[in-house]
Amino acid sequence: MTQLFNQRALKKHHQAGKSDSPVTLLTPPLRATMVLGILIAISGGVWATIARIPVNVRGTGVLLPVSTINSSKSNTNGTAIYMFNRPEENWHRTARLFLQSPNQFSDVNVESLALEIYNASQEIEKPVSKVNQKDSSSNYAKSLEKTFKGMAISNGRLLLWVRSAPELQQLSSSLDHLQRTLKKTTNEANNIQEKQKILRQELKSRTDYLINMKKLAAKGYVTRQNILEQQSQADNLRSEIHSNDNELIRIAGNRDEAYQKLREQTAIVISNEMIFAPRDVYVSNIIPNDGESVSQDKILMELSDNRLDEPVMVPAFLSSKEMAQVFPGMKVLATPSGYKRSEVGGITGRVVSMAKLPSGVDEISARIGVKAMANQIVSQHPSPTLVVLALNRSITGNAVNTGGYRWSSNSSLPFPPTPGDTLDVEITTRRVAPIELVLPAVREFLGLVPPNSTPTSSPPQQSGQSKKSEK
């Protein structure tokens, strides 16, 4: 029975109509499939050995100039008045110069400057006409449009005036006190000087008369007592003249004291209330509205040394683990928020430099100028470390909405990148063969290498017992 079944099974593998032909175990489709599988396996092995695939690390960046955005805070409580969109006046530059070199100003110049500042503070409070209001509104709208790219401000320009009523009241009181003191001391000094003229003339007459009396005393016509009386009167005149000189010094001191108080109050008003451009800067952000009340230490403006649009050197942050793999010169692909990397790729660039130590929220805020983004970066990356990236600029400029950058897709974009966009940064650290990524896992699976173990700290009691045993 078994032989019968074997013969019947073998007939299926003979060629049709030839019972004595060789038995065929592998049919042509099966052989073709096996050959194809072997070729694919060989090709995969060759590819895994010869090919090189990139190994990347990810980080977060910001499309802003690195380390150039600084915040300006209010030094007093008051009302914020926009000055950057107003016509520049002469006293603006004078106040800036006084803040830098107060010793170059005479008392008269300080009085004139203080009076101009106080008058200007009163003019600001006056309502503007409808025509001027329309012009100022249009100018302000144009100014806000410029802040998208960073409004250019020249060095020494008055940007903002935090008008503080108490400090301006003190300035007004100092001006009134100075004017009253000058009027009083001028009259007193004039009276004393007139009196001094009379006393000096009388002293000269008595001195001449005393000389003549001494000549007569030598001849015996005048007694010594008369000479002593005249000498005493002359000395009294000299003493009175010296007393009047001291009074003039006191009057000059009162005048100087009034000038000094005005000088100090003027310096307080300028340093606390007025914000000047420290150098040629760009206004990146204005926090309070025009005429809004602000408190001390509140951030008023954010200034940048560079234009905000199309920055080349931008900051990025990586975790400490990924940072160990990054070195200068490595290629970068940065995709701004709002774009899909699968569609447009990203902006090409390279790593320029790296920080040696991780950064906190304050350090990151100093680099990018936005504390909210700093908090987001710290939450995404443990121990974030700064990396400075250099983005490549586009040379041809044929593509549309590229923002002036060279994109990996070399195609037009639906919209341009904007300053302040978050960047999804991908840094290529090295290129390796695919088999190099598989072999470590295979070795560990086969037990050829020990598995990675995380060292754990021993309990305090065990450590104490071990120390006792060692002793």
DOROLUM-548437 format. One line per field, with one value per residue (C-alpha): residue number from 1; residue in one letter; chain; y, x, z. Coordinates in pm, 1 decimal. Each point is the difference from the previous one (the first is absolute). Layout:
N
seti = NUM;...
marfi = A;...
kelum = A;...
v = Y;...
u = X;...
w = Z;...
END
This chain:
471
seti = 1;2;3;4;5;6;7;8;9;10;11;12;13;14;15;16;17;18;19;20;21;22;23;24;25;26;27;28;29;30;31;32;33;34;35;36;37;38;39;40;41;42;43;44;45;46;47;48;49;50;51;52;53;54;55;56;57;58;59;60;61;62;63;64;65;66;67;68;69;70;71;72;73;74;75;76;77;78;79;80;81;82;83;84;85;86;87;88;89;90;91;92;93;94;95;96;97;98;99;100;101;102;103;104;105;106;107;108;109;110;111;112;113;114;115;116;117;118;119;120;121;122;123;124;125;126;127;128;129;130;131;132;133;134;135;136;137;138;139;140;141;142;143;144;145;146;147;148;149;150;151;152;153;154;155;156;157;158;159;160;161;162;163;164;165;166;167;168;169;170;171;172;173;174;175;176;177;178;179;180;181;182;183;184;185;186;187;188;189;190;191;192;193;194;195;196;197;198;199;200;201;202;203;204;205;206;207;208;209;210;211;212;213;214;215;216;217;218;219;220;221;222;223;224;225;226;227;228;229;230;231;232;233;234;235;236;237;238;239;240;241;242;243;244;245;246;247;248;249;250;251;252;253;254;255;256;257;258;259;260;261;262;263;264;265;266;267;268;269;270;271;272;273;274;275;276;277;278;279;280;281;282;283;284;285;286;287;288;289;290;291;292;293;294;295;296;297;298;299;300;301;302;303;304;305;306;307;308;309;310;311;312;313;314;315;316;317;318;319;320;321;322;323;324;325;326;327;328;329;330;331;332;333;334;335;336;337;338;339;340;341;342;343;344;345;346;347;348;349;350;351;352;353;354;355;356;357;358;359;360;361;362;363;364;365;366;367;368;369;370;371;372;373;374;375;376;377;378;379;380;381;382;383;384;385;386;387;388;389;390;391;392;393;394;395;396;397;398;399;400;401;402;403;404;405;406;407;408;409;410;411;412;413;414;415;416;417;418;419;420;421;422;423;424;425;426;427;428;429;430;431;432;433;434;435;436;437;438;439;440;441;442;443;444;445;446;447;448;449;450;451;452;453;454;455;456;457;458;459;460;461;462;463;464;465;466;467;468;469;470;471
marfi = M;T;Q;L;F;N;Q;R;A;L;K;K;H;H;Q;A;G;K;S;D;S;P;V;T;L;L;T;P;P;L;R;A;T;M;V;L;G;I;L;I;A;I;S;G;G;V;W;A;T;I;A;R;I;P;V;N;V;R;G;T;G;V;L;L;P;V;S;T;I;N;S;S;K;S;N;T;N;G;T;A;I;Y;M;F;N;R;P;E;E;N;W;H;R;T;A;R;L;F;L;Q;S;P;N;Q;F;S;D;V;N;V;E;S;L;A;L;E;I;Y;N;A;S;Q;E;I;E;K;P;V;S;K;V;N;Q;K;D;S;S;S;N;Y;A;K;S;L;E;K;T;F;K;G;M;A;I;S;N;G;R;L;L;L;W;V;R;S;A;P;E;L;Q;Q;L;S;S;S;L;D;H;L;Q;R;T;L;K;K;T;T;N;E;A;N;N;I;Q;E;K;Q;K;I;L;R;Q;E;L;K;S;R;T;D;Y;L;I;N;M;K;K;L;A;A;K;G;Y;V;T;R;Q;N;I;L;E;Q;Q;S;Q;A;D;N;L;R;S;E;I;H;S;N;D;N;E;L;I;R;I;A;G;N;R;D;E;A;Y;Q;K;L;R;E;Q;T;A;I;V;I;S;N;E;M;I;F;A;P;R;D;V;Y;V;S;N;I;I;P;N;D;G;E;S;V;S;Q;D;K;I;L;M;E;L;S;D;N;R;L;D;E;P;V;M;V;P;A;F;L;S;S;K;E;M;A;Q;V;F;P;G;M;K;V;L;A;T;P;S;G;Y;K;R;S;E;V;G;G;I;T;G;R;V;V;S;M;A;K;L;P;S;G;V;D;E;I;S;A;R;I;G;V;K;A;M;A;N;Q;I;V;S;Q;H;P;S;P;T;L;V;V;L;A;L;N;R;S;I;T;G;N;A;V;N;T;G;G;Y;R;W;S;S;N;S;S;L;P;F;P;P;T;P;G;D;T;L;D;V;E;I;T;T;R;R;V;A;P;I;E;L;V;L;P;A;V;R;E;F;L;G;L;V;P;P;N;S;T;P;T;S;S;P;P;Q;Q;S;G;Q;S;K;K;S;E;K
kelum = A;A;A;A;A;A;A;A;A;A;A;A;A;A;A;A;A;A;A;A;A;A;A;A;A;A;A;A;A;A;A;A;A;A;A;A;A;A;A;A;A;A;A;A;A;A;A;A;A;A;A;A;A;A;A;A;A;A;A;A;A;A;A;A;A;A;A;A;A;A;A;A;A;A;A;A;A;A;A;A;A;A;A;A;A;A;A;A;A;A;A;A;A;A;A;A;A;A;A;A;A;A;A;A;A;A;A;A;A;A;A;A;A;A;A;A;A;A;A;A;A;A;A;A;A;A;A;A;A;A;A;A;A;A;A;A;A;A;A;A;A;A;A;A;A;A;A;A;A;A;A;A;A;A;A;A;A;A;A;A;A;A;A;A;A;A;A;A;A;A;A;A;A;A;A;A;A;A;A;A;A;A;A;A;A;A;A;A;A;A;A;A;A;A;A;A;A;A;A;A;A;A;A;A;A;A;A;A;A;A;A;A;A;A;A;A;A;A;A;A;A;A;A;A;A;A;A;A;A;A;A;A;A;A;A;A;A;A;A;A;A;A;A;A;A;A;A;A;A;A;A;A;A;A;A;A;A;A;A;A;A;A;A;A;A;A;A;A;A;A;A;A;A;A;A;A;A;A;A;A;A;A;A;A;A;A;A;A;A;A;A;A;A;A;A;A;A;A;A;A;A;A;A;A;A;A;A;A;A;A;A;A;A;A;A;A;A;A;A;A;A;A;A;A;A;A;A;A;A;A;A;A;A;A;A;A;A;A;A;A;A;A;A;A;A;A;A;A;A;A;A;A;A;A;A;A;A;A;A;A;A;A;A;A;A;A;A;A;A;A;A;A;A;A;A;A;A;A;A;A;A;A;A;A;A;A;A;A;A;A;A;A;A;A;A;A;A;A;A;A;A;A;A;A;A;A;A;A;A;A;A;A;A;A;A;A;A;A;A;A;A;A;A;A;A;A;A;A;A;A;A;A;A;A;A;A;A;A;A;A;A;A;A;A;A;A;A;A;A;A;A;A;A;A;A;A;A;A;A;A;A;A;A;A;A;A;A;A;A;A;A
v = 0.0;244.6;-70.2;77.3;346.2;73.0;-86.7;215.6;297.7;-35.8;4.7;360.6;102.9;-181.2;184.3;-35.9;-328.8;-119.2;-229.4;-84.4;369.3;149.6;120.3;384.1;125.2;378.1;142.3;287.8;266.8;-118.6;0.0;351.9;117.0;-150.5;155.6;337.1;-26.5;-90.8;298.0;232.9;-132.8;45.8;352.3;86.9;-126.9;200.7;310.2;-43.5;-16.8;262.5;255.6;290.6;140.0;319.6;-6.7;311.8;173.6;229.8;334.7;319.8;336.0;347.6;203.6;305.0;149.6;-173.3;191.9;344.7;64.9;194.5;117.8;354.9;33.9;292.6;165.9;172.4;-1.7;215.6;29.3;-141.8;252.1;-105.3;231.5;-201.2;95.1;372.1;263.4;16.8;323.6;161.7;-63.1;-376.7;-12.2;249.9;-217.8;-304.6;191.8;121.5;-358.7;-105.2;302.9;219.4;182.6;157.9;201.1;332.9;101.1;219.8;-284.9;-234.0;254.8;40.0;-378.4;-54.5;270.1;-157.2;-344.2;129.8;199.3;-304.0;-214.7;243.5;12.1;-380.1;4.7;239.2;-164.5;14.8;127.0;-240.4;74.3;-59.9;-301.9;-149.4;61.8;-144.6;-305.6;-70.0;52.3;-235.0;-263.7;26.3;-29.5;-318.6;-143.9;65.7;-188.6;-319.8;32.3;209.2;377.1;165.0;253.1;215.5;29.0;239.4;20.0;46.9;-310.3;15.1;243.4;-141.7;318.7;-5.5;273.7;-1.3;31.0;275.8;177.9;-17.9;141.4;285.8;68.4;2.7;249.2;225.9;-24.3;89.6;299.1;131.4;-59.1;175.0;298.6;26.5;-57.6;239.6;283.2;-80.6;-19.7;333.1;172.5;-141.3;92.9;359.5;6.2;-139.6;286.2;252.2;-180.2;-28.8;370.4;85.6;-238.2;165.6;344.7;-107.2;-173.9;318.0;207.3;-240.1;33.2;380.2;-22.3;-214.3;268.5;267.5;-223.5;-9.8;380.0;-11.4;146.4;-314.9;-220.9;-375.5;-53.8;170.6;-221.5;-312.2;111.1;49.8;-333.6;-170.8;155.0;-113.1;-352.4;-2.7;94.3;-281.2;-247.1;112.1;-35.4;-354.9;-80.2;119.7;-216.6;-300.7;90.9;6.4;-344.1;-124.1;144.0;-168.4;-325.2;26.5;57.5;-298.3;-216.4;89.7;-77.1;-330.5;-106.3;84.0;-189.6;-309.2;9.9;47.8;-302.1;-203.4;91.9;-81.3;-325.9;-134.8;115.9;9.7;-296.8;79.9;-222.9;-110.9;-43.2;-59.1;-257.1;-152.1;2.1;-359.2;41.2;270.7;-126.2;286.4;202.2;369.2;173.2;-318.2;7.5;-213.3;-102.8;-10.1;-288.5;-80.1;-90.6;278.1;-77.4;-265.4;123.9;-192.4;83.6;-166.6;-5.5;-257.4;-115.4;-247.0;-63.5;-211.8;-95.9;-152.3;-182.1;-360.9;-217.9;-371.3;-227.0;-86.1;-358.9;112.5;285.4;-245.8;-108.8;348.5;182.6;313.0;-45.2;-260.5;42.7;130.1;-11.6;249.2;-4.7;298.9;-61.3;-15.3;-199.7;-376.3;-138.1;-266.8;274.0;279.6;-154.0;275.0;275.5;-135.5;116.3;-106.3;4.4;295.0;-33.6;-156.7;101.9;-203.3;0.5;-47.8;304.3;90.7;205.6;331.8;-90.3;-116.3;316.7;205.0;-188.1;13.4;293.9;-179.0;-159.4;-200.4;-179.2;-53.9;-180.4;-213.6;-97.3;-93.7;-220.2;-179.9;-56.8;-102.4;208.8;196.9;119.6;282.2;-72.5;286.5;-81.1;176.1;-21.7;-3.5;291.3;-49.1;114.1;-32.6;110.3;-171.8;-163.6;196.1;66.2;-149.5;290.5;29.3;-343.6;-310.5;-278.8;-367.7;-37.7;282.5;78.2;285.7;19.6;85.2;281.2;147.4;-74.4;273.9;121.2;-178.6;-329.8;-313.0;-216.2;-378.9;-57.4;-322.1;-32.0;-275.4;-126.1;-281.5;-247.6;-371.8;-329.7;-149.6;-320.7;196.8;92.3;-362.8;-176.1;146.6;-123.7;-341.9;-30.5;93.6;-245.6;-283.2;87.1;92.2;332.3;75.2;198.9;365.3;33.3;313.3;13.1;35.6;156.4;-233.6;76.4;201.3;-289.7;-243.1;248.9;55.1;-375.9;-44.6;269.8;-177.3;-329.6;164.1;132.6
u = 0.0;282.0;178.5;-316.4;-28.0;370.2;-28.4;-305.3;174.3;306.8;-212.9;-92.7;369.4;75.7;-22.6;-336.3;-25.4;347.8;-9.2;367.5;118.6;186.8;-204.0;-37.9;-21.8;31.1;-235.1;120.0;-205.5;139.7;354.4;-48.8;-130.4;295.4;250.7;-169.1;10.0;368.6;76.4;-195.7;184.7;336.7;-96.3;-118.0;325.0;204.3;-212.5;27.3;377.5;72.4;-279.4;28.6;-303.2;-0.1;-26.2;-180.5;-71.4;-297.8;-21.1;-204.4;106.4;-141.7;9.2;149.2;349.7;194.0;86.8;-101.6;-346.6;9.8;-287.3;-43.5;-175.6;-175.9;188.8;-305.5;-379.1;-173.8;-164.7;179.6;18.0;125.5;277.5;152.8;-287.3;14.6;222.1;337.8;65.3;327.9;-45.2;-18.0;365.6;89.6;-162.1;186.9;329.0;-74.7;-63.6;338.6;213.1;-175.7;321.7;15.9;-316.6;12.4;-263.5;-173.5;-10.2;-148.0;-270.6;-86.4;-14.9;-218.1;-240.8;-24.1;-67.5;-272.6;-167.0;15.1;-162.7;-290.1;-32.7;-26.2;-312.5;-183.0;-248.2;102.6;-225.7;-186.1;230.0;313.4;-161.3;-68.5;356.3;142.5;-225.3;117.3;360.6;-48.1;-153.5;301.1;226.8;-174.2;44.4;371.3;21.0;-67.9;351.5;130.8;-40.4;339.8;83.1;312.5;235.1;-119.3;-361.3;-262.8;-219.8;-235.9;-87.6;-150.9;-158.3;2.7;-210.9;181.8;343.8;-114.0;-156.0;335.5;161.7;-249.5;64.8;375.0;-46.7;-219.2;243.7;289.1;-181.0;-95.0;351.9;154.2;-230.1;64.6;373.9;42.0;-166.0;195.7;328.1;-66.9;-74.3;309.2;220.7;-128.6;66.3;347.0;81.3;-95.5;194.8;311.8;-13.4;-38.6;283.6;224.0;-80.5;65.5;321.7;127.1;-109.3;180.1;320.8;-16.6;-71.8;309.4;206.4;-147.2;53.2;370.3;3.9;-202.4;-323.8;-213.7;-17.4;47.8;-355.0;-146.3;209.9;-121.1;-361.3;42.3;178.2;-288.2;-257.6;199.1;21.5;-374.5;-55.8;229.7;-186.9;-334.1;131.1;117.0;-337.6;-171.9;235.4;-100.8;-363.1;59.4;158.5;-303.9;-231.1;203.7;-21.1;-379.2;-8.0;228.3;-210.9;-314.9;175.8;126.0;-350.0;-130.5;289.1;-72.5;-373.5;57.3;230.1;-264.7;-269.9;218.8;144.8;-326.3;-256.7;173.1;120.2;256.9;142.1;339.2;128.9;-139.7;-269.6;-321.4;-323.1;-122.2;-289.9;-187.3;-190.5;-219.4;-245.8;54.3;-130.1;-24.0;96.3;302.9;166.4;363.7;212.7;-258.9;144.2;-79.5;190.3;216.8;290.0;217.4;341.0;-92.4;-299.2;-255.8;-89.0;224.7;249.3;302.1;137.0;-283.2;-8.8;-103.5;-9.4;66.3;-8.5;331.8;-14.4;-40.7;244.2;285.7;-31.0;7.2;309.3;60.0;-38.9;-277.7;-287.3;-334.5;-356.3;-230.7;-373.5;-203.0;-328.5;-297.8;185.2;-0.6;348.7;-133.8;-125.8;259.4;296.2;171.2;261.9;350.1;285.1;288.4;107.0;224.6;63.4;-135.3;-18.2;194.8;-260.4;-379.6;-225.2;-290.2;-309.3;177.0;296.0;-227.8;-210.4;317.5;84.0;-341.5;-165.5;-332.6;-58.8;-305.1;209.3;272.2;-245.2;-117.4;355.9;85.8;-310.8;87.8;372.0;158.0;310.7;-24.5;329.6;44.1;106.6;58.0;-111.6;93.4;-284.8;87.6;-117.1;-160.9;216.9;-230.3;-326.6;-221.3;-227.2;-283.5;-55.3;333.5;80.2;339.1;114.0;116.1;-254.3;73.0;-303.6;111.6;-366.1;-238.5;-173.4;-364.3;102.4;330.3;148.7;-46.9;238.1;-56.2;-112.9;96.4;245.3;-3.9;374.9;152.1;379.7;177.9;270.6;143.9;-74.7;27.0;-69.8;-340.8;163.4;192.6;-330.3;-118.9;315.0;-0.7;-355.6;88.8;307.0;-202.8;-275.9;250.0;166.1;334.4;4.1;-139.9;-324.9;7.3;-72.2;-76.2;200.4;-215.5;109.5;15.6;-214.9;165.4;-29.1;179.8;275.9;39.0;14.4;258.4;215.4;-23.8;95.4;297.9;114.7
w = 0.0;88.5;-327.9;-190.8;157.0;-63.8;-368.0;-35.9;166.6;-222.4;-315.0;77.1;-16.1;-329.3;-325.7;-164.5;-196.7;102.6;295.9;-31.6;2.3;300.4;294.0;17.1;361.3;-71.6;-254.9;-223.0;185.0;329.6;-134.3;-137.1;334.0;183.9;-240.6;33.5;379.3;-5.1;-226.8;227.3;304.9;-169.9;-114.4;351.3;148.1;-250.9;66.2;378.0;-34.7;-264.9;47.6;243.8;179.4;210.4;378.2;124.7;328.9;51.4;172.4;18.7;-137.4;-52.1;-320.8;171.3;15.2;273.6;317.5;-127.8;145.1;326.7;216.8;131.1;334.8;162.4;286.1;142.4;15.7;-255.7;-339.9;-303.8;-283.9;-344.2;-116.6;-285.0;-233.0;86.6;-160.5;168.7;189.7;100.0;370.5;-63.6;-99.8;271.6;266.4;-130.9;12.2;353.7;108.0;-136.6;99.0;257.8;93.2;-344.6;71.2;176.4;253.3;-255.9;-252.9;260.8;83.5;-368.0;-51.7;307.5;-115.9;-347.8;148.1;229.3;-277.9;-228.5;269.4;11.7;-379.0;-19.0;215.2;-232.7;-241.6;-365.2;-276.0;-227.3;-292.3;202.3;161.9;-342.5;-111.3;321.1;-30.5;-353.4;103.1;293.1;-227.8;-228.0;302.5;109.5;-347.8;29.7;328.7;-195.3;-137.3;285.5;-18.7;-38.7;273.3;-3.0;295.6;270.5;-122.8;271.2;-21.3;295.2;277.2;318.0;126.0;382.4;159.2;339.3;-158.5;-234.8;297.7;175.3;-312.9;-4.0;369.2;-63.3;-283.5;215.3;290.1;-229.3;-146.5;344.4;127.4;-299.6;39.0;373.3;-14.9;-292.1;192.8;314.3;-190.1;-175.3;329.9;167.5;-293.8;9.5;371.8;-58.8;-237.0;264.7;271.2;-216.0;-84.5;367.7;89.6;-257.3;140.2;357.7;-99.9;-169.0;298.7;237.8;-199.4;26.9;373.1;50.2;-170.3;228.3;303.4;-81.7;32.2;319.5;-134.9;44.5;303.9;-14.6;128.6;-308.0;-225.3;180.1;-37.4;-375.4;-27.7;181.2;-233.2;-306.9;141.4;58.6;-363.1;-113.5;221.6;-139.1;-355.3;76.7;154.5;-314.0;-209.5;209.6;-56.2;-375.0;28.0;189.8;-264.4;-275.9;196.6;16.2;-372.4;-64.1;229.8;-193.2;-329.0;139.9;107.1;-345.6;-159.7;211.2;-67.1;-372.9;-1.5;186.2;-251.5;-300.3;135.3;146.7;-252.8;-339.1;-203.1;-268.5;-270.1;136.6;-355.4;-348.6;78.4;-131.7;201.0;10.6;242.1;193.9;302.8;134.6;-204.4;-55.6;313.1;207.2;367.4;81.1;323.3;96.8;-136.7;-268.7;-339.8;-246.1;-319.7;-157.8;-210.1;-242.8;-142.3;-330.2;-230.1;102.9;-349.5;-180.1;281.8;-88.3;343.1;203.8;337.0;52.6;310.2;43.7;301.5;162.3;-132.5;-361.1;46.5;56.9;-366.0;-155.2;-123.3;-212.5;-373.1;13.4;-244.8;123.9;-129.1;173.6;-72.8;130.3;175.4;-235.8;-266.9;-58.1;-44.7;-235.1;-235.2;10.7;180.7;193.6;0.1;-43.9;218.3;220.2;363.6;86.0;373.0;317.8;361.9;252.2;277.2;2.0;21.4;224.9;-72.9;61.5;-220.3;-281.9;31.7;-38.0;-320.6;-170.5;179.8;62.0;340.6;-112.7;-261.6;259.4;228.0;-292.4;-91.4;359.6;20.3;-326.0;52.5;331.2;70.1;-328.6;-145.1;-250.7;-358.1;-244.1;-354.4;-323.9;-252.0;-369.2;-212.0;-339.4;-290.6;-301.6;159.1;-259.7;258.5;161.6;373.8;103.7;230.9;-165.5;122.1;-183.4;47.9;-49.5;-228.9;-236.7;-63.2;67.5;335.8;77.0;237.9;121.1;343.8;258.6;272.1;328.9;-153.5;190.7;-193.9;-2.5;-27.7;-131.9;17.8;-192.2;234.2;-217.0;-280.3;71.9;-176.7;90.9;118.5;262.4;161.2;4.6;120.7;354.1;57.4;-143.6;222.6;305.4;-97.5;-40.1;328.7;-157.2;189.2;344.9;3.2;97.8;369.7;195.8;323.8;307.6;325.1;296.3;303.3;277.8;247.9;-230.8;-66.1;368.9;63.7;-274.0;156.3;334.2;-163.2;-168.4;336.0
END
